[in-house]
Each structure stands twice: as C-alpha cells, then as structure tokens.
Amino acid sequence: MKKFIQTIILILAAFSIAGCTAETAPPPTNTLPPSTQSPTFTSTATQTPLPTFTLTPTFTPSPTPIPEVTFAVIGDFGTAGPGLEAVAAMIDSWEVDFIITVGDNNYPIGSPKTIDENIGQYFHQYIYPYQGEYGQGAESNRFFPALGNHDLLWETGQPYYDYFELPGNERYYQFTWNFIDFFVLNSDWVEPDGIGKTSPQAEWLQNALAQSQAPWQVVYFHHAPYSSGYHGSTPHMRWPFKEWGADVVLSGHDHDYERLEVDGLLYLVQGLSGGQRYPVYEPIPESKALFGGTYGAMHVLATPFEMTFEFSTIEGDLIDSYTLTHPTN
C-alpha cells in the first residue's frame, strides 16, 4: 500500500514539471510581437527618373542707344513781335539741343539798340555768355548765328560781334556738336576774306571739310545759292560744296521756305521766322518744295545714320519733311 501511494506521487510530480516547462518556455528569438513587427513590401513599379530642365533667360539686354542730336533752324527772324514770339515758343516746345540761324538776326539795320530786343528777348536761354536784360543765359553756348546783310549795316557788324562770343573770327567759323560738324560762312560782299569759290574763305572751308571725320557736314550762311523767292538765286555762293564734302547747305535771305536738289546735294532755304514775308514765284527747276505762308521754323533730328529736316508753321502745320540717309549706310 505504501509503495502504491509513492508511485502515485511520482506520477503527479512528473506531470507538474512538464506543465511548468511548457508554460515558461521563451518565444522564438527571431519573431517580434504582433504589435511591433513591421510588414515588408515588394514593389513592382518601374521608377521614372526626374525630368531635367534647361533654363532659358527671359531678359534680353538692350542694344546700345543710338545717339541723337536735335536742333532748330531759323532765318530772317530778327523783328520783335508776335510772329517771332510764336516761333520761339514752338522751338522751346521741341526741347532742342541748340539753334542755328541763317542770318538777318537784327532788323532793320543791325543796331546795338535793337539787338537784345530782337534776339535776347526770345533766345537768351540759349546764349552764352548772355549779358542782356531779359533773363538768365545758358551755361554753355547753344546759339550759333550766321551773319546776314542787315546785321552788317551798322559799323560792318560790330554790334553783332560785341553781342555774341563765337569761334574763330566770328564772321565764318566751325563748331562740332556730337557727331555733326557745322561750317558757318559769311556770304556778304563786305567779307574781308572774299565770297568767291576761290577766295581765302572758300579755301578755309575746303580744307576744313577735308579734315572733318564726323558722319555729317552741314554748311550754312545767308544768301541762297538757289532760290525761287523774291531775291532769287545768288550765283556767287554756288561753291562746289558737294565736291568738297558737304552733306547739306542751309541758307535764308528769301523770306520763304524751299527745298531744292542740285546734282544730288540738298539745299534748304529757311527765311520765314519773323521778318516781313516775301512773295514766292514760279519754282525754278531745282525746286522740290516751296512755301510762302505764315511764319515757322525748321526742326532737325539727326543720328549718325539719318538726318530729318521738318519745316512747321506756328499754327502747327507740317509743311515739308525730308530725310537724308548717310551715304555709307
């Protein structure tokens, strides 16, 4: 009986040890708990490479600006009054760089008593040095006149020489504005150096034109070599301007506006800026445009490649426009 009981105890102990071993066995070391194990994926998608871009600049640098020069041309203007006042106001509205004149700046006889009234009253802001009574002058000279026959009636032009400070001998001279060379002549008989095409004055012009390296050469003076106006043509001023290198010849004396072409050279008459108006007659063969109406002025806009001449009246009418293209273009 005692042995039977011991046998039963041994059997129960064996079962107890086996159960305890099963309950405390550790989990496999290569398996995470369900709550922390990360799933794995196998991708079947084909990877597309990122696109590449070539940047194109949207800013195009501006080309170098083409230089411009703008100036006004007046002639036979020197009479104070509403007509000249309107001409001066129109020129001011153009905001020109400077003014050139083709003579008869001071009517009626070039007197020192009238010169400031006829010129400085309307153009003092362009003149340097200016010592008249109508306001402040320019910081540098922007007014380049030519002598007319009326300017020379008083002491052979002495009031004119006293009033202006001009290059050279002041009777005929040269100046340069940016890319334009200007050559100013005295076309009146009283000129000491002569007015013929073989005169010392003409020799000076021929040499000066030959030495000019500017894109443009502009010649101007008072008496018109060719004209359909009251005075008509002035043969003694028919110098070989084209042969010597001039691009255009400007003049006045006849109180009208006229554009002419002679042997391929442009001639412009502009004597309609304030003096008594003259009648015009049948155009001569060289004439291309002729106007004898109300007062006006010429506005010139130039680049190294083109030069445009426009004559407009004080009433705002554009009478004529002509563009020269540089012969090397």
Residue, then its C-alpha position, 0 to 999 in steps of 0.5 A: m500500500k505504501k509503495f502504491i501511494q509513492t508511485i502515485i506521487l511520482i506520477l503527479a510530480a512528473f506531470s507538474i514539471a512538464g506543465c511548468t516547462a511548457e508554460t515558461a518556455p521563451p518565444p522564438t528569438n527571431t519573431l517580434p510581437p504582433s504589435t511591433q513587427s513591421p510588414t515588408f513590401t515588394s514593389t513592382a513599379t518601374q521608377t521614372p527618373l526626374p525630368t531635367f530642365t534647361l533654363t532659358p533667360t527671359f531678359t534680353p539686354s538692350p542694344t546700345p542707344i543710338p545717339e541723337v542730336t536735335f536742333a532748330v533752324i531759323g532765318d530772317f527772324g530778327t523783328a520783335g513781335p508776335g510772329l517771332e514770339a510764336v516761333a520761339a515758343m514752338i522751338d522751346s516746345w521741341e526741347v532742342d539741343f541748340i539753334i542755328t540761324v541763317g542770318d538777318n538776326n537784327y532788323p532793320i539795320g543791325s543796331p546795338k539798340t535793337i539787338d537784345e530786343n530782337i534776339g535776347q528777348y526770345f533766345h537768351q536761354y540759349i546764349y552764352p555768355y548772355q549779358g542782356e536784360y531779359g533773363q538768365g543765359a545758358e551755361s554753355n553756348r547753344f546759339f550759333p548765328a550766321l551773319g546776314n546783310h542787315d546785321l552788317l549795316w551798322e559799323t560792318g557788324q560790330p554790334y553783332y560781334d560785341y553781342f555774341e562770343l563765337p569761334g574763330n573770327e566770328r564772321y565764318y567759323q566751325f563748331t562740332w556738336n556730337f557727331i555733326d560738324f557745322f561750317v558757318l560762312n559769311s556770304d556778304w560782299v563786305e567779307p574781308d576774306g572774299i565770297g568767291k569759290t576761290s577766295p581765302q574763305a572758300e579755301w578755309l572751308q575746303n580744307a576744313l571739310a577735308q579734315s572733318q571725320a564726323p558722319w555729317q557736314v552741314v554748311y550754312f550762311h545767308h544768301a541762297p545759292y538757289s532760290s525761287g523767292y523774291h531775291g532769287s538765286t545768288p550765283h556767287m555762293r554756288w561753291p562746289f560744296k558737294e565736291w568738297g564734302a558737304d552733306v547739306v547747305l542751309s541758307g535764308h535771305d528769301h523770306d520763304y521756305e524751299r527745298l531744292e536738289v542740285d546734282g544730288l546735294l540738298y539745299l534748304v532755304q529757311g527765311l520765314s521766322g519773323g521778318q516781313r514775308y516775301p512773295v514766292y514765284e514760279p519754282i525754278p527747276e531745282s525746286k522740290a518744295l516751296f512755301g510762302g505762308t505764315y511764319g515757322a521754323m525748321h526742326v532737325l533730328a539727326t543720328p549718325f545714320e539719318m538726318t530729318f529736316e521738318f519745316s512747321t508753321i506756328e499754327g502747327d502745320l507740317i509743311d515739308s519733311y525730308t530725310l537724308t540717309h548717310p551715304t555709307n549706310 
